[in-house]
Amino acid sequence: IIGEVQEDFAFSDKTEEAPPVGPSNMTMVFDEAISRLDEAVSIASSLGATEIETRALAVRARAKFSRSLWGKIKPTPNTSAPLVSDAGAAADAQAVIDMVGATVDWSWDLEYSSSTISNGFAGNVNSRQENAFDPSVAEAASADRPFDIVGVALMDPIDDVPDPVITTKLNEFKGGEFTNTGNGFAPLSLVDARMMHLILAEHALAGGDTGGFATHINHIRAMDGLTDYSGQISDMEMLMHSRRVNTFLMGLRLFDMYRFGLSDGLWQGGSDVVSAPGTLLPITIIEIRANCYL
């Protein structure tokens, strides 16, 4: 996740300094993650710990795919060839699907509770109201009440109904049926079967296998009882929509916006996101002030 959101990073804290990795070296973060996950997969397999092996394979698939995604936005976004085809990620994703079943809505979530810790992101949205959902995704009560969600704005492009994935995740965040009471313990999905199908769908599409692409997209759509995709819109439009809803709140949206050439009306003209597309989040000011290397 560090590699997916940070332009640069220092593995340190306020009492122990360390030099930053450096923007040009950030792919090593993915490499280190993959190396550790190799060991996790091997150990879990040797012990017959099937669920742990499944989780490790799924996270490794995400890491491999995101490493390839990095190459699609660095040094500048490759909007002319945005599709990722990573054989290693596809192999891991297929292994996960083989283990859990092609149409099973399996996920591994980060879970929060009053007996552990709260979800800080959910707190920023619900309690502190420092972040608000994109109005093209979530319908707000009014312009002066952007944090009170009353419905889903993003529709499924085939069935023309409020997207069921967005509906579920918004309800989790807002306390159920958009009560806006605020759920400080909303779960966040780290990896799931939907992401594995998305990796395989894009791998197939990048290789010209439109049938394989549709198969994986339809496995996802079946999980929500939606109509099969059979060319109602273009393959690229279907991929972009499927990724937008099924990776919602997973920290991957900016990668996709850069590589697919998308923008947001709130982006300011002089900001890095416009003037230097491909830029991710900087090292935080707290770290900069505390770290002698920065």
SERO-4910 file (N, C-alpha, C, O; in steps of 0.05 Angstrom, whole numbers):
BEGIN
 pado doro    nc1    nc2    nc3   cac1   cac2   cac3    cc1    cc2    cc3    oc1    oc2    oc3
  Ile    A     17    -24      0      0      0      0     17     25      0     10     45    -12
  Ile    A     40     24     14     59     47     13     67     52    -16     67     76    -25
  Gly    A     73     32    -31     81     35    -59     58     45    -77     63     58    -98
  Glu    A     33     40    -68     10     48    -84      2     77    -80    -12     88    -96
  Val    A     10     89    -58      1    116    -51     23    137    -47     17    160    -49
  Gln    A     47    128    -43     68    147    -35     88    153    -58     96    134    -72
  Glu    A     94    178    -62    115    186    -81    143    179    -70    161    172    -86
  Asp    A    145    181    -44    170    175    -31    163    166     -2    141    172      7
  Phe    A    181    153     11    175    143     38    200    138     54    221    130     43
  Ala    A    199    143     80    222    137     98    212    117    118    192    121    132
  Phe    A    227     95    120    220     74    140    232     81    167    254     72    174
  Ser    A    218     99    181    228    110    206    204    119    223    181    116    214
  Asp    A    210    129    246    189    142    262    201    166    276    224    173    271
  Lys    A    186    178    294    195    203    305    218    200    325    229    220    334
  Thr    A    225    175    332    248    171    350    271    157    337    292    154    349
  Glu    A    267    147    313    289    133    298    288    141    269    270    135    254
  Glu    A    309    156    261    309    166    234    320    146    214    333    126    222
  Ala    A    313    150    189    323    133    167    321    149    141    302    166    139
  Pro    A    339    145    123    338    161     98    314    152     81    305    129     83
  Pro    A    303    170     65    280    163     48    289    144     26    312    143     18
  Val    A    270    128     17    275    109     -5    283    124    -30    301    115    -44
  Gly    A    269    146    -36    274    161    -60    254    154    -81    248    130    -85
  Pro    A    242    173    -95    221    168   -115    230    148   -136    213    132   -145
  Ser    A    255    149   -145    264    131   -166    268    102   -157    271     84   -173
  Asn    A    267     98   -130    272     71   -119    247     59   -107    248     38    -94
  Met    A    223     72   -111    200     62    -97    190     35   -105    175     22    -91
  Thr    A    198     25   -129    191     -2   -137    203    -23   -118    193    -45   -117
  Met    A    224    -16   -104    236    -35    -85    217    -41    -63    219    -63    -50
  Val    A    198    -23    -57    178    -29    -36    161    -53    -45    156    -70    -28
  Phe    A    153    -53    -70    138    -76    -80    155   -101    -80    146   -123    -73
  Asp    A    180    -98    -89    198   -122    -90    202   -134    -62    202   -159    -59
  Glu    A    205   -117    -42    208   -127    -14    182   -141     -5    183   -162      7
  Ala    A    159   -129    -12    134   -141     -4    131   -169    -18    123   -188     -5
  Ile    A    137   -170    -43    134   -195    -58    153   -217    -46    146   -240    -44
  Ser    A    178   -209    -39    196   -227    -28    186   -239     -2    188   -263      3
  Arg    A    175   -222     15    164   -232     41    139   -249     36    135   -269     50
  Leu    A    123   -242     16    100   -258     10    107   -285     -2     92   -304      2
  Asp    A    129   -286    -17    139   -312    -26    143   -331     -3    135   -355     -4
  Glu    A    155   -321     18    161   -337     42    135   -345     56    132   -367     65
  Ala    A    116   -326     57     90   -331     70     75   -353     55     64   -371     68
  Val    A     75   -352     29     61   -372     13     74   -400     18     60   -420     21
  Ser    A    101   -400     17    115   -425     21    110   -438     48    105   -462     50
  Ile    A    111   -422     69    107   -432     96     78   -442    100     74   -463    110
  Ala    A     59   -425     91     31   -433     94     25   -458     79     10   -475     89
  Ser    A     36   -461     55     32   -485     39     43   -510     53     31   -531     53
  Ser    A     67   -507     64     80   -530     78     65   -539    102     66   -562    110
  Leu    A     51   -520    115     36   -526    139      7   -534    134     -8   -542    152
  Gly    A     -1   -532    108    -28   -538    101    -48   -517    112    -71   -523    116
  Ala    A    -38   -492    116    -55   -470    126    -68   -457    102    -58   -436     93
  Thr    A    -90   -469     93   -101   -461     67   -111   -432     67   -106   -417     47
  Glu    A   -124   -423     88   -134   -395     88   -111   -375     88   -113   -355     74
  Ile    A    -90   -380    103    -67   -362    104    -53   -362     76    -45   -341     67
  Glu    A    -51   -385     64    -39   -387     38    -56   -371     18    -45   -357      1
  Thr    A    -82   -374     19   -100   -359      1    -96   -329      4    -94   -314    -16
  Arg    A    -95   -320     29    -91   -291     34    -64   -282     24    -63   -261     11
  Ala    A    -43   -297     29    -16   -289     20    -15   -289    -10     -2   -271    -22
  Leu    A    -27   -308    -24    -27   -308    -53    -42   -284    -64    -34   -271    -83
  Ala    A    -65   -277    -51    -81   -254    -60    -66   -228    -56    -66   -211    -74
  Val    A    -53   -224    -34    -38   -200    -29    -14   -199    -48     -7   -177    -58
  Arg    A     -1   -222    -53     21   -222    -72     12   -215   -100     26   -201   -115
  Ala    A    -12   -224   -108    -23   -217   -134    -27   -187   -135    -21   -174   -156
  Arg    A    -38   -175   -114    -41   -146   -113    -14   -132   -115    -12   -113   -130
  Ala    A      6   -141   -101     32   -129   -101     45   -130   -129     56   -110   -139
  Lys    A     43   -153   -142     54   -156   -169     40   -139   -189     52   -126   -206
  Phe    A     13   -138   -187     -2   -122   -205      4    -92   -201      7    -77   -221
  Ser    A      6    -84   -176     11    -55   -170     39    -47   -179     44    -24   -186
  Arg    A     58    -66   -177     85    -60   -187     84    -54   -217     98    -36   -226
  Ser    A     68    -69   -231     65    -64   -260     49    -38   -265     55    -23   -284
  Leu    A     29    -33   -247     14     -7   -249     33     16   -246     30     36   -260
  Trp    A     53     14   -228     72     36   -224     85     43   -250     89     67   -256
  Gly    A     92     23   -266    105     28   -292     87     41   -312     96     52   -332
  Lys    A     60     41   -307     41     54   -325     38     83   -319     26     98   -335
  Ile    A     47     93   -295     45    121   -289     71    135   -286     72    160   -283
  Lys    A     93    120   -286    120    131   -282    137    125   -307    135    103   -317
  Pro    A    153    145   -317    156    172   -306    132    190   -313    128    210   -299
  Thr    A    116    183   -333     91    197   -339     70    176   -346     77    154   -356
  Pro    A     45    182   -342     24    162   -348     24    153   -377     26    169   -396
  Asn    A     22    127   -381     22    115   -408     -8    111   -416    -18     88   -416
  Thr    A    -21    133   -423    -49    131   -430    -55    117   -456    -77    109   -462
  Ser    A    -34    115   -473    -38    102   -499    -37     72   -497    -48     58   -514
  Ala    A    -25     61   -476    -24     32   -471    -28     28   -441     -9     20   -428
  Pro    A    -52     32   -430    -56     32   -401    -59      5   -389    -58      2   -364
  Leu    A    -64    -16   -405    -71    -42   -394    -47    -57   -382    -25    -56   -394
  Val    A    -51    -69   -360    -30    -85   -346    -33   -114   -353    -55   -126   -350
  Ser    A    -12   -126   -361    -11   -155   -366     13   -166   -350     36   -164   -360
  Asp    A      8   -176   -327     30   -187   -310     25   -216   -305      6   -224   -291
  Ala    A     42   -233   -317     37   -262   -315     38   -272   -286     23   -290   -279
  Gly    A     56   -261   -270     58   -269   -242     34   -262   -226     24   -279   -211
  Ala    A     24   -238   -230     -1   -230   -216    -24   -247   -225    -41   -255   -209
  Ala    A    -26   -253   -252    -48   -269   -262    -46   -297   -251    -67   -309   -244
  Ala    A    -22   -309   -249    -19   -336   -238    -28   -337   -209    -42   -356   -201
  Asp    A    -21   -317   -193    -29   -317   -165    -59   -313   -163    -72   -325   -146
  Ala    A    -70   -295   -180    -99   -290   -179   -114   -315   -186   -135   -321   -174
  Gln    A   -105   -330   -206   -118   -354   -214   -116   -375   -192   -135   -390   -188
  Ala    A    -94   -376   -179    -91   -395   -156   -111   -389   -134   -122   -408   -123
  Val    A   -115   -364   -129   -135   -356   -108   -163   -365   -117   -178   -376   -102
  Ile    A   -170   -359   -142   -196   -366   -153   -200   -397   -152   -221   -406   -145
  Asp    A   -179   -411   -158   -181   -441   -157   -186   -450   -129   -199   -471   -124
  Met    A   -175   -436   -109   -178   -444    -81   -205   -437    -69   -216   -452    -53
  Val    A   -216   -414    -78   -241   -405    -65   -266   -410    -82   -288   -411    -71
  Gly    A   -262   -415   -108   -285   -419   -126   -290   -395   -143   -287   -372   -134
  Ala    A   -297   -399   -169   -299   -378   -188   -321   -357   -182   -318   -334   -190
  Thr    A   -342   -366   -169   -364   -347   -164   -368   -341   -135   -389   -331   -127
  Val    A   -349   -348   -118   -351   -344    -89   -341   -316    -83   -319   -308    -91
  Asp    A   -356   -300    -68   -349   -273    -61   -331   -272    -36   -339   -261    -16
  Trp    A   -307   -284    -39   -288   -285    -17   -274   -259    -14   -268   -245    -33
  Ser    A   -268   -252     11   -252   -228     16   -236   -231     42   -243   -247     60
  Trp    A   -214   -216     44   -199   -213     69   -199   -184     76   -187   -167     62
  Asp    A   -212   -178     98   -217   -150    106   -200   -142    130   -193   -158    147
  Leu    A   -194   -116    131   -183   -105    155   -208    -98    172   -225    -83    164
  Glu    A   -209   -110    196   -232   -106    213   -226    -90    238   -203    -92    248
  Tyr    A   -245    -74    247   -241    -56    269   -264    -60    289   -286    -67    281
  Ser    A   -258    -55    314   -279    -58    334   -272    -42    359   -249    -32    361
  Ser    A   -291    -40    377   -286    -25    402   -265    -38    420   -254    -26    438
  Ser    A   -260    -64    415   -240    -78    431   -213    -79    418   -194    -89    430
  Thr    A   -210    -68    394   -184    -67    381   -177    -37    375   -169    -23    393
  Ile    A   -181    -29    350   -177     -1    343   -199      8    325   -213     -9    314
  Ser    A   -202     34    322   -223     44    303   -211     48    276   -187     48    273
  Asn    A   -228     52    256   -220     57    229   -216     88    226   -236    103    225
  Gly    A   -191     97    226   -186    125    225   -197    139    200   -206    162    201
  Phe    A   -197    125    178   -208    136    153   -238    140    156   -249    161    148
  Ala    A   -252    120    167   -281    123    172   -286    147    191   -306    161    188
  Gly    A   -269    150    211   -272    172    229   -269    199    215   -283    218    222
  Asn    A   -250    201    196   -246    226    182   -271    232    165   -277    256    161
  Val    A   -284    212    154   -308    216    138   -332    222    155   -347    241    149
  Asn    A   -336    206    176   -362    207    190   -361    227    214   -381    242    217
  Ser    A   -340    227    229   -340    243    253   -327    270    248   -339    291    253
  Arg    A   -302    270    239   -288    295    235   -297    309    209   -294    333    207
  Gln    A   -308    294    191   -318    305    165   -296    320    150   -301    342    139
  Glu    A   -272    309    150   -250    321    135   -249    311    106   -236    323     89
  Asn    A   -262    288    102   -263    277     75   -292    272     68   -309    265     85
  Ala    A   -299    276     42   -326    270     33   -324    252      8   -305    253     -6
  Phe    A   -345    237      4   -345    219    -20   -350    236    -45   -363    256    -45
  Asp    A   -338    226    -67   -342    238    -93   -372    240   -100   -386    220    -98
  Pro    A   -382    264   -106   -411    267   -112   -420    251   -136   -444    246   -140
  Ser    A   -401    242   -153   -410    225   -176   -414    196   -167   -424    180   -182
  Val    A   -406    190   -142   -409    163   -130   -432    163   -110   -449    146   -110
  Ala    A   -431    183    -92   -451    184    -70   -467    209    -72   -457    231    -76
  Glu    A   -493    206    -68   -511    229    -70   -514    242    -42   -522    229    -23
  Ala    A   -506    267    -40   -507    281    -14   -535    293    -10   -550    298    -29
  Ala    A   -541    299     15   -567    311     22   -571    338      8   -593    344     -2
  Ser    A   -550    354      8   -551    380     -5   -522    390     -8   -504    378      3
  Ala    A   -520    413    -21   -493    424    -25   -480    432      1   -456    431      4
  Asp    A   -496    441     20   -485    449     46   -485    427     66   -477    431     89
  Arg    A   -493    403     58   -491    379     75   -478    356     59   -490    335     56
  Pro    A   -453    360     49   -441    340     32   -434    314     46   -428    294     34
  Phe    A   -434    314     73   -426    290     88   -450    272     95   -446    250    103
  Asp    A   -474    283     91   -498    267     95   -506    253     69   -516    266     51
  Ile    A   -502    227     68   -507    212     43   -536    201     43   -545    189     63
  Val    A   -550    206     22   -578    198     20   -582    177     -2   -604    166     -5
  Gly    A   -561    171    -18   -565    151    -39   -539    147    -54   -519    159    -49
  Val    A   -541    129    -74   -518    123    -91   -522    136   -118   -543    133   -131
  Ala    A   -502    152   -126   -504    167   -151   -494    151   -175   -502    155   -198
  Leu    A   -475    133   -170   -462    117   -191   -479     93   -199   -485     76   -182
  Met    A   -487     92   -224   -505     72   -234   -490     50   -248   -469     55   -260
  Asp    A   -501     25   -248   -490      4   -264   -495     10   -293   -518     17   -300
  Pro    A   -475      9   -311   -478     17   -339   -496     -1   -355   -505      7   -377
  Ile    A   -502    -25   -346   -519    -44   -361   -547    -45   -350   -566    -42   -364
  Asp    A   -549    -49   -324   -576    -52   -312   -588    -25   -303   -612    -24   -296
  Asp    A   -572     -4   -303   -582     23   -296   -595     23   -269   -617     35   -265
  Val    A   -582     11   -250   -591     11   -222   -567     22   -205   -544     20   -214
  Pro    A   -573     33   -181   -551     41   -164   -531     18   -160   -539     -4   -153
  Asp    A   -506     23   -165   -486      2   -164   -487    -12   -137   -485      1   -116
  Pro    A   -491    -39   -136   -494    -53   -111   -469    -54    -94   -471    -55    -69
  Val    A   -445    -54   -106   -421    -54    -91   -418    -27    -76   -411    -27    -52
  Ile    A   -422     -5    -90   -421     21    -77   -442     23    -55   -437     34    -34
  Thr    A   -466     13    -60   -487     13    -41   -479      0    -15   -483     10      7
  Thr    A   -467    -24    -18   -459    -39      6   -437    -25     21   -439    -23     46
  Lys    A   -417    -14      7   -395     -2     21   -402     25     34   -393     32     55
  Leu    A   -420     40     20   -429     65     32   -445     60     57   -443     74     77
  Asn    A   -462     39     56   -478     32     80   -460     24    103   -466     31    126
  Glu    A   -439      9     97   -420      1    118   -408     26    131   -404     27    155
  Phe    A   -401     45    114   -388     69    125   -407     87    140   -399    100    159
  Lys    A   -432     89    131   -450    108    142   -468     96    164   -485    110    174
  Gly    A   -465     71    170   -480     59    192   -505     44    183   -520     34    201
  Gly    A   -509     40    158   -532     25    148   -555     42    138   -565     59    152
  Glu    A   -563     37    113   -585     52    101   -580     82    102   -599     97    106
  Phe    A   -555     90    100   -548    118     99   -559    133    123   -569    156    120
  Thr    A   -557    121    147   -568    135    171   -550    158    178   -558    176    193
  Asn    A   -525    158    168   -506    180    174   -500    183    203   -491    204    213
  Thr    A   -505    161    218   -497    162    246   -467    159    249   -455    167    270
  Gly    A   -454    148    228   -425    146    229   -416    120    240   -420    114    264
  Asn    A   -402    104    224   -392     79    233   -361     81    235   -347     81    215
  Gly    A   -352     83    260   -323     85    264   -308     60    262   -283     59    264
  Phe    A   -323     37    257   -310     11    256   -315     -2    229   -315    -27    227
  Ala    A   -321     13    208   -326      2    182   -302    -14    172   -280     -5    174
  Pro    A   -307    -38    161   -285    -55    151   -274    -44    125   -288    -29    110
  Leu    A   -250    -50    118   -238    -43     93   -226    -69     80   -212    -84     93
  Ser    A   -233    -74     55   -223    -98     42   -194    -93     33   -188    -73     20
  Leu    A   -178   -112     40   -150   -112     31   -147   -126      4   -135   -115    -14
  Val    A   -157   -150      3   -158   -165    -23   -184   -181    -23   -195   -188     -2
  Asp    A   -193   -187    -47   -217   -204    -49   -218   -218    -76   -201   -213    -93
  Ala    A   -238   -235    -79   -240   -250   -104   -246   -231   -128   -238   -237   -150
  Arg    A   -260   -210   -122   -266   -190   -143   -240   -178   -155   -237   -176   -179
  Met    A   -222   -171   -137   -196   -161   -147   -181   -182   -163   -169   -175   -183
  Met    A   -183   -207   -155   -169   -228   -171   -181   -231   -198   -167   -233   -218
  His    A   -208   -230   -200   -221   -230   -227   -214   -206   -243   -211   -208   -268
  Leu    A   -211   -183   -230   -204   -158   -245   -175   -161   -257   -170   -153   -279
  Ile    A   -157   -172   -241   -130   -177   -251   -130   -195   -275   -117   -190   -295
  Leu    A   -146   -217   -273   -147   -236   -295   -162   -225   -319   -154   -231   -342
  Ala    A   -183   -209   -314   -197   -197   -336   -180   -178   -352   -179   -178   -377
  Glu    A   -164   -161   -338   -147   -142   -352   -124   -157   -366   -116   -149   -388
  His    A   -113   -177   -353    -93   -193   -366   -103   -205   -392    -89   -205   -412
  Ala    A   -127   -215   -392   -139   -227   -416   -143   -205   -437   -137   -210   -460
  Leu    A   -154   -182   -429   -160   -161   -449   -134   -151   -461   -133   -145   -485
  Ala    A   -113   -148   -445    -87   -139   -456    -76   -158   -476    -62   -150   -495
  Gly    A    -83   -184   -474    -74   -204   -493    -93   -209   -515    -89   -227   -532
  Gly    A   -115   -193   -517   -134   -196   -539   -155   -217   -535   -170   -223   -553
  Asp    A   -156   -229   -511   -175   -250   -504   -201   -237   -493   -205   -236   -469
  Thr    A   -218   -227   -511   -242   -213   -502   -262   -232   -489   -277   -224   -471
  Gly    A   -262   -258   -497   -279   -277   -484   -271   -282   -456   -288   -283   -438
  Gly    A   -245   -285   -451   -235   -289   -424   -241   -264   -407   -248   -267   -383
  Phe    A   -238   -241   -419   -244   -216   -405   -273   -216   -395   -279   -211   -372
  Ala    A   -292   -222   -413   -320   -222   -406   -327   -243   -385   -343   -239   -367
  Thr    A   -313   -266   -386   -318   -288   -367   -312   -278   -338   -328   -282   -320
  His    A   -289   -265   -335   -282   -256   -308   -299   -233   -299   -307   -232   -275
  Ile    A   -306   -215   -317   -324   -193   -310   -351   -204   -301   -363   -194   -282
  Asn    A   -360   -224   -315   -387   -235   -309   -387   -252   -283   -407   -254   -270
  His    A   -364   -263   -276   -362   -276   -250   -367   -256   -227   -380   -261   -208
  Ile    A   -355   -232   -231   -359   -210   -211   -388   -201   -211   -400   -198   -190
  Arg    A   -399   -197   -235   -427   -187   -237   -447   -207   -225   -467   -199   -214
  Ala    A   -441   -233   -228   -458   -253   -217   -460   -251   -186   -480   -258   -174
  Met    A   -438   -242   -174   -438   -239   -145   -458   -219   -135   -467   -220   -112
  Asp    A   -466   -201   -153   -485   -180   -146   -512   -183   -160   -529   -166   -158
  Gly    A   -515   -206   -174   -541   -211   -188   -545   -192   -211   -568   -186   -218
  Leu    A   -524   -183   -224   -527   -164   -246   -526   -179   -273   -517   -202   -274
  Thr    A   -537   -167   -293   -538   -178   -320   -510   -182   -331   -492   -166   -327
  Asp    A   -506   -204   -345   -480   -210   -357   -472   -188   -377   -489   -176   -390
  Tyr    A   -446   -183   -378   -435   -165   -398   -431   -180   -424   -418   -202   -424
  Ser    A   -442   -170   -445   -438   -183   -472   -436   -162   -493   -448   -164   -515
  Gly    A   -419   -142   -488   -414   -122   -509   -433    -98   -508   -433    -83   -528
  Gln    A   -449    -94   -487   -467    -71   -486   -452    -45   -487   -463    -25   -498
  Ile    A   -428    -44   -476   -411    -21   -478   -383    -31   -486   -380    -56   -488
  Ser    A   -364    -14   -490   -338    -23   -499   -324    -38   -476   -330    -34   -452
  Asp    A   -305    -56   -483   -290    -71   -463   -276    -52   -444   -275    -56   -420
  Met    A   -264    -30   -455   -249    -11   -438   -268      3   -419   -261      7   -396
  Glu    A   -291     11   -428   -311     23   -410   -319      4   -388   -322     12   -365
  Met    A   -323    -21   -395   -331    -41   -376   -309    -45   -355   -314    -48   -331
  Leu    A   -284    -46   -364   -262    -50   -346   -260    -26   -327   -257    -30   -303
  Met    A   -261     -2   -337   -258     21   -321   -280     23   -300   -275     30   -276
  His    A   -305     17   -308   -327     17   -288   -323     -5   -267   -326      0   -243
  Ser    A   -316    -29   -276   -314    -52   -258   -292    -47   -238   -295    -54   -214
  Arg    A   -270    -35   -246   -248    -29   -228   -257     -6   -209   -250     -7   -185
  Arg    A   -271     13   -219   -279     36   -202   -296     26   -178   -292     35   -156
  Val    A   -315      9   -184   -334      1   -162   -322    -21   -145   -326    -22   -121
  Asn    A   -308    -40   -157   -298    -63   -142   -272    -59   -128   -264    -76   -112
  Thr    A   -258    -36   -133   -235    -29   -117   -241     -3   -101   -222     10    -91
  Phe    A   -266      3    -98   -274     27    -83   -264     25    -54   -267      5    -41
  Leu    A   -251     47    -45   -240     49    -18   -216     31    -14   -209     24      9
  Met    A   -203     22    -35   -179      5    -33   -153     19    -40   -132      7    -40
  Gly    A   -155     45    -45   -131     61    -50   -118     59    -77    -95     66    -81
  Leu    A   -133     50    -97   -122     46   -124   -133     65   -145   -126     64   -168
  Arg    A   -151     82   -137   -165     99   -156   -146    118   -171   -149    122   -195
  Leu    A   -127    131   -157   -110    150   -170    -93    137   -192    -89    149   -213
  Phe    A    -83    113   -187    -68     98   -208    -85     97   -233    -76    102   -255
  Asp    A   -111     89   -230   -128     85   -253   -135    111   -266   -136    112   -291
  Met    A   -139    132   -251   -145    158   -263   -122    168   -280   -126    178   -302
  Tyr    A    -98    164   -270    -74    172   -286    -72    156   -312    -69    168   -333
  Arg    A    -73    130   -309    -67    113   -333    -90    114   -353    -85    110   -377
  Phe    A   -114    118   -344   -137    120   -363   -143    148   -372   -162    152   -387
  Gly    A   -127    167   -364   -130    195   -373   -154    208   -362   -166    225   -375
  Leu    A   -162    201   -337   -186    213   -325   -178    236   -307   -155    238   -298
  Ser    A   -196    254   -301   -191    277   -284   -215    282   -266   -236    270   -270
  Asp    A   -212    300   -248   -234    307   -229   -238    337   -229   -218    352   -231
  Gly    A   -263    346   -227   -268    374   -228   -257    390   -205   -254    414   -207
  Leu    A   -250    376   -183   -238    390   -160   -208    393   -162   -196    407   -146
  Trp    A   -196    380   -182   -167    384   -185   -161    412   -194   -172    422   -213
  Gln    A   -143    425   -180   -136    453   -186   -114    454   -207    -96    437   -208
  Gly    A   -115    474   -224    -97    476   -247    -68    476   -241    -52    464   -256
  Gly    A    -60    488   -218    -32    489   -212    -22    467   -194      1    467   -186
  Ser    A    -39    447   -189    -31    426   -171    -15    405   -185    -15    403   -210
  Asp    A      0    389   -169     18    369   -181      2    348   -197     12    338   -217
  Val    A    -22    342   -188    -38    322   -202    -45    330   -230    -50    313   -247
  Val    A    -44    356   -236    -50    366   -263    -24    373   -277    -20    365   -300
  Ser    A     -5    387   -264     19    395   -277     40    373   -279     57    374   -297
  Ala    A     39    353   -261     58    331   -262     43    305   -258     47    292   -237
  Pro    A     25    297   -276      9    273   -272     27    249   -268     48    245   -280
  Gly    A     18    232   -249     33    209   -240     44    213   -212     54    194   -200
  Thr    A     43    238   -202     52    244   -175     34    232   -154      9    234   -156
  Leu    A     46    220   -134     31    208   -112     35    225    -87     45    248    -89
  Leu    A     29    215    -64     29    230    -39     58    235    -29     75    216    -31
  Pro    A     64    258    -19     91    264     -9     95    252     19     76    244     33
  Ile    A    120    252     28    126    246     56    112    267     73    113    290     67
  Thr    A    101    259     96     85    277    112    103    298    126    127    293    131
  Ile    A     91    321    132    106    342    145    116    333    173    137    342    182
  Ile    A    100    316    187    109    307    213    136    292    211    154    296    227
  Glu    A    138    275    190    163    260    186    185    278    177    208    275    186
  Ile    A    179    297    160    200    315    150    212    331    173    236    335    175
  Arg    A    195    340    192    205    356    214    221    340    234    239    351    247
  Ala    A    216    314    236    229    297    255    254    283    245    270    274    261
  Asn    A    256    280    219    276    263    206    300    280    196    296    298    180
  Cys    A    323    275    207    347    292    200    355    288    170    370    305    160
  Tyr    A    346    267    158    353    263    129    335    280    111    341    281     87
  Leu    A    314    292    121    294    305    104    295    335    109    279    350     97
***
